[in-house]
Amino acid sequence: MKNKLAELRAQRDMTQGELADALNVSRQTINALETGRYDPSLPLAFAIARLFKCRIEDVFSPK
Amino acid sequence: MAAAEVPVKHAPRIYLIEFTLVTALYVGAVLVRPWLVAHAGSEPLVFVAKVLPGVPVWLMLLVARRQYARIDEYARKRLLETITISFGIASCAMVTYIFLIDAGLPKLSIAWAWPALGAVWLLTAGIRGIVDRG
């Protein structure tokens, strides 16, 4: 899956650490998501979409 | 507070504290064991004194379980993958070693199994950590 996590985070001027704290995951997890090394579970994907006030498909899309 | 409710960023520190405490309990139990066995008196108490260090070992399992509940989904995936890879490497090494003994290598005590498994685990986790960082 592709994602716009880095883009959305940059728009809100957040660091990886701040985003990790907001989602209660580690900074390594945010890094793995942004670099495409890890695809999140549905609950985490929903939490990300909720945090950025958008739909899941606005953040994630098939490759 | 339940382990899963702790913020993920505090998980490594809490794990270190819990693991240190349980390790200290284990070392304490091993050190005090000979004295307890010598002074226990009755047969059931001698038995309890002899098996006492086994209790903190089971607590270590509880500590590991609590840490598993605290870490996030990506860390869980990495942990399980690391355990699987380590187990595979250790199994291959064990089978190879059996043939190496036959070829003339010295036979080691079974007590080396745990340090060897631990070393493989650390090595695998270290390599994975470096690869993931890159």
Backbone of each chain as ProteinMPNN parsed JSONL, in Angstrom:
{"seq_chain_A": "MKNKLAELRAQRDMTQGELADALNVSRQTINALETGRYDPSLPLAFAIARLFKCRIEDVFSPK", "coords_chain_A": {"N_chain_A": [[0.833, -1.202, 0.0], [0.363, 2.282, -0.691], [0.966, 5.371, 1.042], [-0.027, 8.569, 2.431], [1.123, 9.542, 4.67], [3.497, 10.861, 5.561], [3.271, 13.225, 4.163], [0.832, 14.309, 5.125], [1.514, 14.595, 7.774], [3.592, 16.458, 7.592], [2.159, 18.644, 6.622], [0.781, 19.371, 8.859], [2.78, 20.159, 10.44], [4.061, 18.374, 12.176], [6.239, 16.301, 14.161], [7.771, 13.042, 13.733], [7.818, 11.822, 16.196], [5.874, 13.224, 17.656], [3.577, 12.528, 16.241], [3.637, 9.8, 16.676], [3.205, 9.733, 19.463], [0.62, 10.773, 19.542], [-0.806, 8.741, 18.363], [-0.289, 6.653, 19.983], [1.825, 4.834, 19.391], [5.12, 3.572, 18.545], [7.94, 5.663, 17.562], [9.424, 4.364, 15.677], [7.532, 2.8, 14.428], [5.988, 4.71, 13.059], [7.94, 5.6, 11.31], [8.381, 3.239, 9.853], [5.886, 2.981, 8.651], [5.764, 5.298, 7.079], [7.859, 4.909, 5.312], [6.98, 2.791, 3.919], [7.513, 0.225, 4.744], [5.856, -1.12, 6.348], [2.484, -2.086, 6.612], [-0.374, -0.796, 8.131], [-2.606, -2.152, 10.704], [-6.209, -2.477, 10.497], [-7.516, -1.112, 12.722], [-5.454, 0.721, 13.443], [-5.125, 2.124, 11.059], [-7.636, 3.338, 10.897], [-7.448, 4.954, 13.175], [-5.408, 6.688, 12.393], [-6.611, 7.977, 10.198], [-8.733, 9.206, 11.527], [-7.354, 10.935, 13.197], [-6.216, 12.718, 11.357], [-8.482, 13.75, 10.394], [-9.795, 12.715, 8.069], [-10.753, 10.407, 5.378], [-10.026, 6.864, 5.34], [-9.207, 6.029, 2.808], [-8.207, 8.384, 1.843], [-5.783, 8.544, 2.957], [-4.481, 6.09, 2.628], [-3.699, 4.024, -0.182], [-3.999, 1.529, -2.821], [-1.018, 0.077, -4.246]], "CA_chain_A": [[0.0, 0.0, 0.0], [1.016, 3.593, -0.616], [0.256, 6.24, 1.985], [0.343, 9.991, 2.428], [1.341, 9.861, 6.082], [4.561, 11.866, 5.695], [2.73, 14.47, 3.598], [-0.163, 14.822, 6.067], [2.241, 14.995, 8.988], [4.319, 17.69, 7.268], [1.158, 19.723, 6.509], [0.401, 19.788, 10.218], [4.02, 20.547, 11.11], [4.278, 17.443, 13.296], [7.402, 15.422, 14.048], [7.388, 11.62, 13.829], [7.617, 11.537, 17.619], [4.566, 13.789, 18.059], [2.538, 11.69, 15.624], [3.682, 8.519, 17.395], [2.544, 9.946, 20.758], [-0.814, 10.974, 19.308], [-1.415, 7.454, 17.982], [0.208, 5.677, 20.966], [2.71, 3.833, 18.794], [6.506, 4.042, 18.653], [8.422, 6.462, 16.427], [9.873, 3.384, 14.677], [6.341, 2.373, 13.681], [5.667, 5.811, 12.133], [8.98, 5.555, 10.275], [8.126, 2.061, 9.003], [4.693, 3.271, 7.847], [6.075, 6.341, 6.078], [8.792, 4.391, 4.299], [6.308, 1.701, 3.221], [7.989, -1.09, 5.185], [4.817, -1.76, 7.154], [1.099, -1.672, 6.387], [-1.016, -0.861, 9.455], [-3.854, -2.902, 10.892], [-7.378, -1.609, 10.284], [-7.725, -0.15, 13.818], [-4.457, 1.799, 13.386], [-5.448, 2.924, 9.879], [-8.778, 4.183, 11.283], [-6.957, 5.951, 14.13], [-4.65, 7.676, 11.607], [-7.589, 8.757, 9.433], [-9.479, 10.025, 12.494], [-6.45, 11.994, 13.664], [-6.059, 13.721, 10.295], [-9.852, 14.151, 10.011], [-10.085, 12.367, 6.674], [-11.147, 9.012, 5.222], [-8.88, 5.951, 5.215], [-8.722, 6.026, 1.412], [-7.468, 9.628, 1.585], [-4.418, 8.351, 3.489], [-3.905, 4.863, 2.057], [-4.222, 3.58, -1.486], [-3.232, 0.385, -3.315], [0.179, 0.461, -5.033]], "C_chain_A": [[0.867, 1.252, 0.0], [0.29, 4.389, 0.466], [0.813, 7.652, 1.951], [0.674, 10.469, 3.839], [2.374, 10.976, 6.259], [4.054, 13.236, 5.246], [1.749, 15.127, 4.585], [0.497, 15.323, 7.354], [2.963, 16.324, 8.76], [3.359, 18.878, 7.177], [0.779, 20.266, 7.885], [1.616, 20.14, 11.069], [4.299, 19.671, 12.348], [5.565, 16.663, 13.07], [6.906, 13.972, 14.097], [7.067, 11.257, 15.268], [6.261, 12.02, 18.099], [3.425, 12.954, 17.489], [2.467, 10.333, 16.342], [2.962, 8.632, 18.741], [1.028, 10.063, 20.587], [-1.527, 9.661, 18.998], [-1.085, 6.337, 18.975], [0.915, 4.495, 20.295], [4.138, 4.378, 18.927], [6.883, 4.864, 17.417], [8.888, 5.532, 15.292], [8.701, 2.922, 13.801], [5.951, 3.436, 12.656], [6.663, 5.791, 10.976], [8.74, 4.397, 9.305], [6.906, 2.28, 8.106], [5.042, 4.245, 6.719], [6.989, 5.827, 4.974], [8.222, 3.165, 3.572], [6.785, 0.311, 3.619], [6.92, -1.838, 5.978], [3.455, -1.187, 6.789], [0.345, -1.833, 7.707], [-2.228, -1.783, 9.49], [-5.011, -1.937, 10.623], [-7.603, -0.64, 11.448], [-6.724, 1.017, 13.776], [-4.733, 2.707, 12.187], [-6.629, 3.86, 10.175], [-8.333, 5.295, 12.23], [-6.196, 7.068, 13.397], [-5.622, 8.59, 10.85], [-8.362, 9.707, 10.35], [-8.64, 11.215, 12.945], [-6.314, 13.105, 12.628], [-7.41, 14.192, 9.737], [-10.124, 13.918, 8.51], [-10.482, 10.886, 6.593], [-9.897, 8.141, 5.058], [-8.306, 6.001, 3.796], [-8.044, 7.339, 1.008], [-6.015, 9.502, 2.049], [-3.741, 7.172, 2.781], [-4.531, 4.531, 0.705], [-3.4, 2.389, -1.972], [-2.061, 0.851, -4.177], [-0.113, 0.5, -6.517]], "O_chain_A": [[1.944, 1.289, 0.596], [-0.87, 4.112, 0.771], [1.938, 7.901, 1.516], [0.525, 11.648, 4.16], [2.151, 11.92, 7.016], [4.359, 14.261, 5.856], [1.822, 16.327, 4.847], [0.091, 16.33, 7.934], [2.949, 17.203, 9.621], [3.694, 19.984, 7.6], [0.496, 21.453, 8.05], [1.495, 20.387, 12.268], [4.711, 20.157, 13.401], [5.942, 16.393, 11.93], [5.758, 13.714, 14.46], [6.151, 10.477, 15.53], [5.574, 11.327, 18.85], [2.429, 12.703, 18.167], [1.386, 9.797, 16.581], [2.201, 7.74, 19.118], [0.257, 9.525, 21.381], [-2.701, 9.487, 19.328], [-1.55, 5.208, 18.822], [0.641, 3.331, 20.587], [4.336, 5.51, 19.369], [6.237, 4.776, 16.373], [8.765, 5.862, 14.113], [8.856, 2.685, 12.603], [5.62, 3.108, 11.516], [6.285, 5.945, 9.814], [8.879, 4.553, 8.091], [6.879, 1.835, 6.958], [4.666, 4.043, 5.564], [6.895, 6.27, 3.829], [8.887, 2.574, 2.721], [6.505, -0.668, 2.928], [7.053, -3.032, 6.247], [3.286, 0.027, 6.671], [0.417, -2.89, 8.335], [-2.793, -2.143, 8.458], [-4.809, -0.726, 10.535], [-7.858, 0.541, 11.21], [-7.093, 2.162, 14.039], [-4.59, 3.926, 12.288], [-6.63, 5.02, 9.763], [-8.778, 6.437, 12.11], [-6.325, 8.243, 13.74], [-5.477, 9.812, 10.86], [-8.614, 10.859, 9.998], [-9.13, 12.339, 13.062], [-6.298, 14.287, 12.972], [-7.473, 14.926, 8.751], [-10.61, 14.798, 7.799], [-10.54, 10.197, 7.611], [-8.836, 8.637, 4.679], [-7.09, 6.013, 3.604], [-7.388, 7.411, -0.031], [-5.138, 10.242, 1.605], [-2.577, 7.254, 2.388], [-5.726, 4.731, 0.486], [-2.239, 2.241, -1.59], [-2.127, 1.924, -4.776], [0.776, 0.802, -7.313]]}, "seq_chain_B": "MAAAEVPVKHAPRIYLIEFTLVTALYVGAVLVRPWLVAHAGSEPLVFVAKVLPGVPVWLMLLVARRQYARIDEYARKRLLETITISFGIASCAMVTYIFLIDAGLPKLSIAWAWPALGAVWLLTAGIRGIVDRG", "coords_chain_B": {"N_chain_B": [[-2.514, 0.036, 36.803], [-3.32, -1.513, 33.766], [-1.115, -3.46, 31.664], [-1.44, -3.008, 28.901], [-2.503, -0.466, 28.798], [-0.577, 1.381, 29.235], [1.316, 4.145, 27.96], [2.9, 3.619, 24.814], [5.478, 4.638, 24.453], [6.65, 4.517, 26.943], [7.094, 1.88, 27.353], [9.661, 0.443, 26.951], [11.202, 1.36, 29.175], [9.675, 0.592, 31.425], [9.662, -2.137, 31.042], [12.382, -2.706, 31.362], [12.709, -2.064, 34.079], [10.924, -3.918, 35.317], [12.019, -6.34, 34.409], [14.583, -6.209, 35.508], [13.973, -6.251, 38.249], [12.791, -8.821, 38.538], [14.912, -10.408, 37.705], [16.711, -9.798, 39.715], [15.329, -10.924, 41.848], [15.489, -13.605, 41.094], [18.298, -14.067, 41.165], [18.699, -13.521, 43.862], [17.148, -15.598, 44.989], [18.587, -17.834, 44.107], [21.003, -17.424, 45.416], [20.263, -17.493, 48.121], [19.269, -19.99, 48.39], [20.972, -22.342, 49.09], [21.361, -21.868, 51.855], [18.74, -21.836, 52.82], [17.948, -24.473, 52.199], [19.639, -25.885, 53.882], [18.725, -25.078, 56.369], [16.047, -25.628, 56.449], [14.754, -27.805, 57.693], [12.143, -29.64, 57.951], [11.008, -32.131, 55.533], [9.083, -31.273, 53.447], [9.558, -28.475, 53.456], [12.228, -28.37, 52.706], [11.998, -29.227, 50.111], [10.504, -27.092, 49.039], [12.37, -25.023, 49.375], [14.367, -25.911, 47.665], [13.195, -25.73, 45.117], [12.665, -23.081, 44.889], [14.05, -21.001, 43.245], [12.799, -21.404, 40.832], [10.397, -20.035, 40.807], [10.761, -17.139, 40.303], [11.552, -17.47, 37.653], [9.246, -18.185, 36.286], [7.938, -15.813, 36.742], [9.355, -14.195, 35.043], [8.345, -14.913, 32.604], [5.806, -13.838, 32.848], [6.489, -11.131, 32.961], [7.51, -10.82, 30.373], [5.172, -11.317, 28.938], [3.61, -9.144, 29.763], [5.086, -7.061, 28.664], [4.75, -7.643, 25.976], [2.079, -7.017, 25.712], [2.212, -4.303, 26.044], [3.717, -3.173, 23.918], [3.556, -1.824, 20.52], [1.701, -2.704, 17.448], [3.487, -3.007, 15.277], [5.936, -3.42, 16.535], [5.355, -5.817, 17.8], [5.061, -7.504, 15.593], [7.658, -7.435, 14.59], [9.018, -8.533, 16.772], [7.963, -11.161, 16.891], [8.773, -12.096, 14.391], [11.535, -11.967, 14.692], [11.929, -13.834, 16.753], [11.066, -16.139, 15.412], [12.928, -16.309, 13.258], [15.316, -16.542, 14.744], [14.832, -18.946, 16.08], [14.766, -20.681, 13.925], [17.419, -20.404, 12.918], [18.846, -21.302, 15.18], [17.911, -23.935, 15.333], [18.887, -25.031, 12.907], [21.619, -24.701, 13.386], [21.909, -26.386, 15.562], [21.354, -28.946, 14.501], [23.407, -29.075, 12.604], [25.568, -28.992, 14.342], [25.373, -31.451, 15.62], [26.283, -33.194, 13.636], [28.809, -32.165, 13.359], [29.967, -32.867, 15.78], [30.18, -35.561, 15.412], [32.113, -35.419, 13.511], [34.296, -34.792, 14.95], [34.335, -32.535, 16.623], [34.391, -31.042, 19.941], [32.137, -32.29, 22.494], [29.64, -30.335, 23.837], [28.195, -29.147, 26.964], [24.686, -29.415, 27.767], [23.893, -27.152, 28.987], [24.854, -25.045, 27.549], [23.001, -24.497, 25.664], [20.992, -22.507, 26.218], [22.476, -20.0, 26.516], [23.488, -19.992, 23.887], [21.166, -19.868, 22.298], [20.176, -17.433, 23.212], [22.241, -15.747, 22.326], [22.007, -16.005, 19.554], [19.481, -14.912, 19.233], [19.903, -12.245, 20.124], [21.764, -11.433, 18.201], [20.264, -11.674, 15.831], [18.196, -9.833, 16.397], [19.724, -7.516, 16.592], [20.833, -7.28, 13.989], [18.458, -7.011, 12.524], [17.541, -4.63, 13.607], [19.478, -2.819, 12.667], [19.112, -3.094, 9.893], [16.414, -2.226, 9.667], [16.69, 0.418, 10.437], [18.121, 1.493, 8.378]], "CA_chain_B": [[-2.774, 0.229, 35.375], [-3.029, -2.709, 32.966], [0.062, -3.27, 30.804], [-1.818, -2.494, 27.576], [-2.943, 0.924, 28.9], [0.604, 2.228, 29.39], [1.761, 4.677, 26.665], [3.915, 2.778, 24.161], [6.832, 5.185, 24.586], [7.196, 4.16, 28.257], [7.223, 0.414, 27.429], [11.024, -0.082, 27.189], [11.67, 1.687, 30.53], [8.925, -0.246, 32.376], [10.156, -3.517, 30.855], [13.713, -2.78, 31.975], [12.51, -2.074, 35.536], [10.317, -5.195, 35.715], [12.966, -7.425, 34.14], [15.664, -6.094, 36.501], [13.429, -6.703, 39.534], [12.613, -10.278, 38.51], [16.261, -10.992, 37.65], [17.252, -9.66, 41.078], [14.633, -11.949, 42.646], [16.059, -14.907, 40.706], [19.665, -14.142, 41.7], [18.524, -13.616, 45.313], [16.646, -16.944, 45.311], [19.693, -18.785, 43.88], [22.012, -17.201, 46.455], [19.743, -17.846, 49.45], [18.81, -21.379, 48.305], [21.734, -23.309, 49.917], [21.116, -21.607, 53.278], [17.367, -22.279, 53.102], [17.926, -25.942, 52.15], [20.344, -26.371, 55.074], [17.998, -24.731, 57.587], [14.597, -25.833, 56.273], [14.255, -28.759, 58.698], [11.255, -30.71, 57.471], [11.127, -32.547, 54.121], [8.359, -30.39, 52.505], [10.207, -27.162, 53.391], [13.457, -28.564, 51.915], [11.538, -29.266, 48.714], [10.15, -25.708, 48.657], [13.627, -24.261, 49.282], [15.106, -26.368, 46.476], [12.56, -25.285, 43.858], [12.376, -21.643, 45.006], [14.461, -20.167, 42.1], [11.903, -21.613, 39.683], [9.282, -19.073, 40.864], [11.052, -15.946, 39.485], [11.649, -17.826, 36.223], [7.881, -18.061, 35.767], [7.605, -14.386, 36.754], [9.958, -13.621, 33.83], [7.364, -15.153, 31.536], [4.753, -12.841, 33.068], [7.076, -9.844, 32.565], [7.558, -10.83, 28.897], [3.775, -11.225, 28.485], [3.181, -7.756, 30.005], [5.755, -6.22, 27.672], [4.1, -7.914, 24.689], [0.809, -6.278, 25.717], [2.49, -2.86, 26.016], [4.31, -2.692, 22.667], [2.555, -1.635, 19.467], [1.541, -3.825, 16.505], [4.694, -3.178, 14.452], [6.953, -4.02, 17.416], [4.946, -7.224, 17.993], [5.378, -8.213, 14.353], [9.12, -7.57, 14.542], [9.423, -9.463, 17.832], [7.61, -12.525, 16.491], [9.643, -12.458, 13.268], [12.89, -12.185, 15.232], [11.906, -15.12, 17.463], [10.96, -17.2, 14.401], [14.215, -16.418, 12.556], [16.288, -17.059, 15.709], [14.535, -20.365, 16.306], [15.203, -21.38, 12.708], [18.889, -20.43, 12.89], [19.302, -22.165, 16.275], [17.604, -25.323, 14.963], [19.856, -25.436, 11.872], [22.932, -24.782, 14.034], [21.904, -27.576, 16.425], [21.462, -30.133, 13.641], [24.765, -29.052, 12.049], [26.504, -29.301, 15.417], [25.316, -32.902, 15.867], [27.171, -33.821, 12.651], [30.17, -31.7, 13.635], [30.464, -33.688, 16.896], [30.586, -36.816, 14.783], [33.328, -35.144, 12.737], [35.422, -34.601, 15.859], [34.234, -31.351, 17.494], [34.092, -31.451, 21.328], [30.723, -32.307, 22.882], [29.392, -29.326, 24.866], [27.108, -29.413, 27.907], [23.356, -28.913, 27.364], [23.77, -25.825, 29.597], [25.224, -24.051, 26.545], [21.871, -24.286, 24.752], [20.323, -21.222, 26.476], [23.301, -18.869, 26.055], [23.597, -20.013, 22.418], [19.888, -19.375, 21.778], [20.144, -15.998, 23.539], [23.192, -15.054, 21.454], [21.405, -15.976, 18.205], [18.368, -13.959, 19.311], [20.48, -10.893, 20.177], [22.382, -11.168, 16.902], [19.171, -11.473, 14.872], [17.528, -8.563, 16.731], [20.68, -6.449, 16.253], [20.893, -7.141, 12.519], [17.165, -6.484, 12.076], [17.498, -3.224, 14.036], [20.327, -2.052, 11.74], [18.44, -3.114, 8.584], [15.217, -1.383, 9.746], [17.089, 1.826, 10.551], [18.561, 1.938, 7.056]], "C_chain_B": [[-2.388, -1.045, 34.609], [-1.907, -2.403, 31.978], [-0.298, -2.614, 29.475], [-2.208, -1.024, 27.607], [-1.782, 1.906, 29.03], [0.984, 2.808, 28.027], [2.948, 3.886, 26.115], [5.338, 3.3, 24.405], [7.476, 4.854, 25.947], [7.503, 2.663, 28.373], [8.653, -0.071, 27.68], [11.514, 0.155, 28.625], [10.983, 0.786, 31.564], [9.417, -1.692, 32.288], [11.51, -3.698, 31.54], [13.601, -2.877, 33.502], [11.986, -3.437, 35.983], [11.298, -6.357, 35.536], [14.108, -7.412, 35.155], [15.2, -6.62, 37.861], [13.32, -8.229, 39.592], [13.974, -10.983, 38.446], [16.912, -10.933, 39.034], [16.625, -10.699, 42.007], [15.236, -13.335, 42.379], [17.449, -15.087, 41.317], [19.604, -14.301, 43.226], [18.106, -15.021, 45.733], [17.756, -17.99, 45.152], [20.725, -18.672, 45.012], [21.549, -17.7, 47.829], [19.361, -19.343, 49.535], [19.621, -22.348, 49.186], [21.478, -23.137, 51.413], [19.728, -22.114, 53.675], [17.281, -23.807, 53.151], [18.546, -26.51, 53.439], [19.543, -26.15, 56.352], [16.497, -25.019, 57.523], [14.01, -26.804, 57.295], [13.428, -29.868, 58.089], [11.387, -30.934, 55.961], [10.361, -31.621, 53.156], [9.026, -29.023, 52.355], [11.513, -27.224, 52.595], [13.099, -28.553, 50.438], [11.235, -27.854, 48.214], [11.419, -24.88, 48.456], [14.386, -24.621, 48.004], [14.521, -25.821, 45.17], [12.296, -23.776, 43.828], [12.824, -20.807, 43.794], [13.578, -20.342, 40.859], [10.773, -20.593, 39.645], [9.591, -17.802, 40.054], [11.188, -16.236, 37.995], [10.269, -17.709, 35.576], [7.423, -16.607, 35.768], [8.189, -13.685, 35.521], [9.011, -13.782, 32.643], [6.236, -14.133, 31.623], [5.233, -11.46, 32.626], [7.102, -9.734, 31.035], [6.148, -10.659, 28.328], [3.257, -9.789, 28.635], [3.808, -6.818, 28.977], [5.109, -6.399, 26.297], [2.78, -7.131, 24.585], [1.046, -4.773, 25.581], [2.948, -2.358, 24.648], [3.243, -2.582, 21.572], [2.612, -2.765, 18.433], [2.784, -4.077, 15.657], [5.805, -3.846, 15.279], [6.64, -5.494, 17.669], [5.323, -8.06, 16.774], [6.885, -8.464, 14.282], [9.615, -8.586, 15.563], [9.166, -10.906, 17.414], [8.482, -13.001, 15.324], [11.054, -12.781, 13.757], [12.974, -13.526, 15.961], [11.891, -16.271, 16.455], [12.291, -17.409, 13.683], [15.27, -17.023, 13.489], [16.102, -18.55, 15.928], [15.005, -21.196, 15.115], [16.718, -21.51, 12.65], [19.414, -21.398, 13.952], [19.051, -23.641, 15.948], [18.602, -25.848, 13.935], [21.238, -25.63, 12.494], [23.025, -26.055, 14.883], [22.096, -28.85, 15.597], [22.871, -30.227, 13.051], [25.771, -29.494, 13.103], [26.538, -30.809, 15.728], [26.282, -33.622, 14.907], [28.627, -33.405, 12.874], [30.799, -32.476, 14.8], [30.988, -35.008, 16.339], [31.885, -36.651, 13.997], [34.514, -34.804, 13.636], [35.371, -33.378, 16.756], [33.897, -31.781, 18.929], [32.594, -31.356, 21.656], [30.529, -31.32, 24.034], [28.236, -29.747, 25.773], [25.81, -28.808, 27.37], [23.133, -27.508, 27.93], [24.133, -24.71, 28.617], [24.057, -23.712, 25.625], [21.237, -22.905, 24.949], [21.178, -20.023, 26.083], [23.405, -18.803, 24.53], [22.322, -19.446, 21.784], [19.764, -17.869, 22.007], [21.04, -15.201, 22.61], [22.628, -14.929, 20.035], [20.281, -14.948, 18.16], [18.899, -12.516, 19.282], [21.052, -10.491, 18.827], [21.305, -10.861, 15.849], [18.489, -10.13, 15.114], [18.421, -7.389, 16.351], [20.727, -6.197, 14.76], [19.585, -6.524, 11.99], [17.038, -5.0, 12.422], [18.283, -2.343, 13.073], [19.643, -1.957, 10.372], [17.228, -2.173, 8.586], [15.56, 0.097, 9.801], [17.467, 2.382, 9.174], [17.357, 2.137, 6.183]], "O_chain_B": [[-1.292, -1.581, 34.774], [-1.752, -1.274, 31.514], [0.442, -1.766, 28.977], [-2.245, -0.382, 26.557], [-1.977, 3.118, 28.946], [0.987, 2.081, 27.034], [3.872, 3.532, 26.847], [6.28, 2.52, 24.546], [8.698, 4.906, 26.085], [8.095, 2.221, 29.357], [8.853, -0.924, 28.545], [12.151, -0.712, 29.223], [11.636, 0.277, 32.475], [9.57, -2.378, 33.299], [11.756, -4.703, 32.207], [14.303, -3.664, 34.136], [12.527, -4.044, 36.908], [11.399, -7.238, 36.389], [14.552, -8.466, 35.611], [15.931, -7.34, 38.541], [13.713, -8.848, 40.581], [14.163, -12.032, 39.062], [17.571, -11.878, 39.468], [17.308, -11.282, 42.848], [15.462, -14.123, 43.297], [17.746, -16.125, 41.91], [20.342, -15.094, 43.811], [18.63, -15.572, 46.701], [17.86, -18.917, 45.955], [21.248, -19.675, 45.499], [22.334, -18.255, 48.598], [19.159, -19.877, 50.626], [19.029, -23.104, 49.956], [21.387, -24.117, 52.153], [19.558, -22.738, 54.723], [16.628, -24.37, 54.03], [18.046, -27.482, 54.007], [19.655, -26.922, 57.304], [15.762, -24.685, 58.452], [12.867, -26.629, 57.718], [13.957, -30.926, 57.749], [11.817, -30.051, 55.219], [10.925, -31.216, 52.14], [9.059, -28.469, 51.256], [11.872, -26.274, 51.9], [13.796, -27.955, 49.618], [11.647, -27.465, 47.122], [11.531, -24.129, 47.487], [14.969, -23.758, 47.348], [15.256, -25.491, 44.239], [11.763, -23.258, 42.847], [12.049, -19.967, 43.339], [13.613, -19.517, 39.946], [10.238, -20.307, 38.574], [8.787, -17.412, 39.207], [10.965, -15.354, 37.166], [10.136, -17.2, 34.463], [6.629, -16.199, 34.921], [7.617, -12.72, 35.013], [8.897, -12.898, 31.794], [5.765, -13.625, 30.605], [4.488, -10.708, 31.997], [6.76, -8.693, 30.473], [5.955, -9.939, 27.348], [2.561, -9.277, 27.759], [3.156, -5.899, 28.481], [4.941, -5.436, 25.549], [2.415, -6.649, 23.513], [0.192, -4.05, 25.068], [2.609, -1.242, 24.255], [2.166, -3.168, 21.681], [3.45, -3.662, 18.522], [3.104, -5.226, 15.35], [6.517, -4.721, 14.787], [7.548, -6.322, 17.745], [5.835, -9.172, 16.9], [7.327, -9.565, 13.954], [10.501, -9.392, 15.28], [10.033, -11.769, 17.56], [8.881, -14.164, 15.274], [11.682, -13.736, 13.301], [13.949, -14.263, 15.816], [12.612, -17.255, 16.619], [12.737, -18.544, 13.515], [16.028, -17.905, 13.085], [17.064, -19.318, 15.961], [15.569, -22.277, 15.282], [17.245, -22.586, 12.368], [20.302, -22.208, 13.684], [19.883, -24.497, 16.251], [19.106, -26.964, 14.062], [21.942, -26.59, 12.18], [24.063, -26.715, 14.924], [22.896, -29.717, 15.948], [23.46, -31.307, 12.999], [26.696, -30.256, 12.822], [27.587, -31.365, 16.055], [27.002, -34.537, 15.307], [29.554, -34.175, 12.617], [32.006, -32.714, 14.814], [32.051, -35.501, 16.716], [32.654, -37.598, 13.832], [35.614, -34.554, 13.143], [36.268, -33.187, 17.576], [33.195, -32.774, 19.121], [31.887, -30.474, 21.169], [31.167, -31.444, 25.079], [27.412, -30.585, 25.407], [25.825, -27.829, 26.624], [22.296, -26.759, 27.427], [23.761, -23.556, 28.828], [24.123, -22.734, 24.881], [20.97, -22.204, 23.973], [20.695, -19.121, 25.399], [23.41, -17.72, 23.944], [22.388, -18.645, 20.852], [19.316, -17.127, 21.134], [20.669, -14.119, 22.155], [22.755, -13.884, 19.397], [20.138, -14.208, 17.187], [18.413, -11.679, 18.521], [20.859, -9.367, 18.363], [21.429, -9.909, 15.078], [18.231, -9.378, 14.174], [17.935, -6.378, 15.845], [20.671, -5.052, 14.31], [19.601, -5.643, 11.131], [16.502, -4.213, 11.643], [17.83, -1.261, 12.699], [19.597, -0.887, 9.765], [17.027, -1.415, 7.637], [14.821, 0.933, 9.282], [17.191, 3.534, 8.841], [17.493, 2.513, 5.019]]}, "name": "protein", "num_of_chains": 2, "seq": "MKNKLAELRAQRDMTQGELADALNVSRQTINALETGRYDPSLPLAFAIARLFKCRIEDVFSPKMAAAEVPVKHAPRIYLIEFTLVTALYVGAVLVRPWLVAHAGSEPLVFVAKVLPGVPVWLMLLVARRQYARIDEYARKRLLETITISFGIASCAMVTYIFLIDAGLPKLSIAWAWPALGAVWLLTAGIRGIVDRG"}
